[in-house]
Amino acid sequence: MSADGTGIPADVALREAAERALPLLGIDAERLGPVAPGATTFAVDLVGGGRLALRLRPVVDADEGRVHGRAAWAQALAMAGVDVATPWTGPAGEEQVLLPGLAPDEQLRASATWWCEGEGVTDLDADRARALGATAARMHEQASGWAAPEGAFAELLDPLAGYPELLTGALGDPRDVAVVETSLELAQTALSRAREHEVHVVHGDLRPDALLWQSGRDRPWVVDLDDAVLAPAAHDLAVATFALRRSPDDDAPTALLAGYASVRPLPPLDDATFEGLLAGRQLHLTSSLLASSTSALRPEVEAYLAATLVRLRTFLDDGVLDPRLTAQG
């Protein structure tokens, strides 16, 4: 598959972009290779020892302040004892560089962090879920007393996190529209209530597979702060709980909260408010899928939209958001 009109395969074009980024970031590399076929992350072995993870991402936010803010938070987390991939800074202070993208009007942002061993894990058992909760608490404890650079992080003010509300337009049945509208109102109320207690920088996408887990190591590595946002601490817990409710280990969601509470107090929210945050997560995921889908993905989108309606109806009826439910129940 060609990356653009030049006929250059995408994997070749990505490697060439990574090679161009190395000297611009002040990286003296001995070896460079993608972490997987077609990946936009490259392992870089340094001359003299050491390894970096070089990431190429399309530029969707050209604000340099936000790039610097995420790097500053990573450094601050590391100093506070959180296991986080610390950013590479070149000899002249280089944190990131912009490159021509694969498409004519696209730009790529290249940045690097020091390498962390491990792999993403979708299903966590109770022990790892407890470790995830403790890691979230350590991040929040640091962030609660940290002065973030002004303007470096967006603020989470609505459950859809800035995505357009496309769900009601994708539905034909007025009863389905009413389910979405009522759920969105409850999710917005829950977010507003959560914001009354504590707002600071949070991870923003604290799914188990967004971290790296290493065999024999009881704490995960935080490797990606791209979704860091100013939000209630409970937002991270809701994102993680949504993922863990799909885990084969039924004790994982409870263990997550226990791990958090072992480091710092849980956010003082009632069950209805927390479930409202989970409903917001469901609405956010569905909105992002609708906003980015193509005609080729139509069957998957329709299936996910149907599952979303089942989950939201159950939420409205029983007060619990169950992400395991499908259109078949």
N, C-alpha and C positions, 0 to 999 in steps of 0.2 A: 504494500500500500504506500503510495507516494505521500510525502509530507506536504507538498504544495505542487505548484505547476511545474517545478523543475524536474520532476521524476525521481528525486532523491528519496529513498525509503525513509520513513519516519525515524526508525531507530538509528540510522546513519546520521541523519540531520541532528538528532538529539545529542549523539556522541560528539559531533563536531561543535555544537553549541557548548557542551561541557568543557571541551578542550580549549575553546576560546575564553571561557570564564576563568580558567585556572590562573593564568598570569595576571589577569585583571584583579583577582582577589589576593594576589601575592602568595599563591600556593605553588610550592615546588614539588611536583608530583613525580613519583617513580612509576606508578601504575594507576590506571583508571578503568573502571568497568561498571556497567549497570548492575544493580542488585538483583534484577530479574529481567528477562527479555521484554523489551518495550518500556521498561521503567523510566521514570523521570528523576529517580534518585540514583546517584553513582557512588560507589565506594572508591575512595582515593587513598592510596598508600603513599605516604610522604617520604621523600628522600631524607634519610637519617632516622626514620622510624615514626610511628604514629599513623593513625587512619582518621579520615574525615568522611562524612556523608555530605555530598554535594547535591543540592536539590534545585531543579529547574521547575518553575511554576509560571503559568501565564499571568501577566500583570492585569489584575482586576482592580487594584487600588494603588494608584501611583503615589500616594501620600508617603513620603519618606519618613515622616514622623512615626507612623504606625510600624514600619519595619524596625526602626530604632527602638520603639517602645517594647516590642516583643523581645528583642535582643537584651534590652536592659532588664526586663523582668526575668528572663532566663538566668542572667548573671546573678540577680538578687536571690532567686530561688536556690541556686547552687550554693551561694554563700550562707543560706539559711539551713543547709543540710538536705534539701530536696534532691532526689536523684533525677537530674534533668540533663538533657544534651546541651552542653554549653556552646554558644555560638563561636565560630571562628572569626577572628579579627586579624586582618593582614598587617604587615609591617607598617603600613601607612594608615592604619585604622579602617581598612576596607571591610565593610560588613555585607555588602551585596552589590551586584552589578546588573545593569539592564542590557539585554542582548536582543537582536532581531529574532522574532518567533518563527514558527513553522508556517504560519499563514501570512499573507502579504501585510496585513494591518496589525499583526500580533507582536507583542513584546514578551520576552521571557525575563523573569527575575531569577538570578542565580545567587544562592547563599549556601553556607556550609556550617555544619556543627561537628563537634568531635564525636567520633563513632561510639555507639552503644550496642553491645551485644544483646541479642534476644529476638523474639518474634511476636507478631500480633496474635492474640488468642481471643477467639470470639466467645467461647463458653468458659466461664470461670467457676471453679468450685468455691465453697465457702471460705477456705483459707485465703485464696487469692482475692476474693471479693473483699474480705476484711482488709487485706493489704492495700487494695485500691481505695477503700474508704479512708484509711489512715493517710495515704498519699494526698488525697484531696484535702484532708484536714490540714496537713502541713502546708500545702500551697495556700490555703485560705488564711491560715494563721499568719504566714508571711505577708500576704497581700493586704490583710486588714490593717497593718501598720506601715504599709509602704506608700510613699507618695509617687504615684504613677506620673510619668511625664505628661504635661498638659496636652490634650488632644491626641494622645497616642493610641487610645482605645475607643472603639464605638461603644455606645450605651444600649443595652437591651431594654427597649421600651414596649415592645409588642411581641406576642408569642411567635409570630411568623418571622421575626428577626429581619424585617425589611423586605421579605419576599411579598410579591403582590398576592392578594386574596383571589386565587383562581379556582378554588374548590367549588363554590356555589355555581360558577359559570359552567363547570364541567358536569353538573347534575341536571337532570330533567324533571325529577319528581320533587314537587314542593315539600314533601315530607322529609326527603333527604336534605334539602336546602335548610330546613328548619333545624335538623340535627346538627349540621355544621355551624349554623349561626349561633345556636344556643351554646354549643361546646366552645366556640371561639369567645363568646362573652364570658363564660366561666373561666376559661384559660387566662383571659386578660385580667379578670378580677383577682385570680390567684397570683399572677405576676405582680400586680399592684400591691397586694398584701405582703408578698415576700419582700418587695422593695422597701417596705416600712421598717424592716429589721436590720438589714446589713447589705450594703452594696459596695463592691470593690472588684478588682480584676479577678476573673475566674477563668478556668481553662476553656470552657465553652463547648467542648465536644468530648467529654470524658467517657468515651466508650472504651470497653476493655481492649478492643483491637486497635485503638489509637495510641496505645502504649506498647512498650516492648517488655516481654517477660522472658527471663532467662532461667533455665533449669537449675535448681539448687539455690536460687536467689529468692528471698522472700519479699523483695520490694521491686516494683516495676520502674522502668525508665520512662520519664516523660520526654518525648522526642519532638513534639509538634505543638507549637503555641499559635498556629495560624488563626485559630478561631477564638483566641482570648478576647474577652469582652468585659465591660463593666456591667455587672449583674448581681443579683442576690446569690449568696453561697448555695442556696437550695437549688439553683439552676443546674449546677454541676451534678448534684445528687439525683435530681430528676432524670437527667440525661443518662447517668450510669444505671439508675434503677430501671429505666425503660429497657435498656439492653439486658440487664441481669434477670429480668422477669421472663426472658426466653431461655435462660440457662437450664440445663437438665437438673442442676442442683437447686432444689426449691428453697434451700436455706441461704442462697447467695444474696438476695436483696436485703435480708435482715442482717447478714454478716457485713455487708457494705456499711450500713448505718452504725453497727456496733464498732467497726474499725474506725469510723470517723469520730464517734463519741469517745474512743479511747485516747484521742489526741486533743480534741476541743469539743465544746457542747454543740449538739445538733441545733440547726436553726429552729426557733420556737414557732413552728407552724402546725396547725391541726391537720388531720388526715385529709379533709376535704380540699384544703388549699394545696397540699402536696399532690393529690390526684389531679387537681386542676393544672398544675405544672406539667404533669405527665400527659394530659390531654393536649396541652400546648406543644409538647414535643411531637406528638402524633401529627398534629396539624402542620407543624413546621416541616417535618419530613415529607409529608404529602405535597405541600406547597412547593418545596424545592424540587421534587420529582416532576411536578406539572410544569414548573418554570423551565426546566432543562431538558424535557423529553423531546424525542423526535418521532416521526411517524413509524419508524422501525420498532420503537419501544411501546407502541400503543397497547398491545395485549398485556404487557407487564404493568403499564400504568393503570389500565382499567381494572386489573386484578387487585392492585394495591389500593386503588380508590374504593373498591368494594369492601376490602378488608378494613379500611379506615372507617367506613360507615358502620360496620358491625361493631368495631371497638368503641366508637363514640356512642352508639346506641346503648351498649352495655354500660359505659361510663355514666350516661345520663340516668339509666335505670337503677344501677347498683352502686354507683359512686366509686367504681374501681376501673382503671384503664388497664386492660389486659392485652399486651402486644402479641400474645401468642394466637389470638383469635384470627381466623381467616373468614372469607366469604361463606365458607361451608360451616362455620361455627367453631 
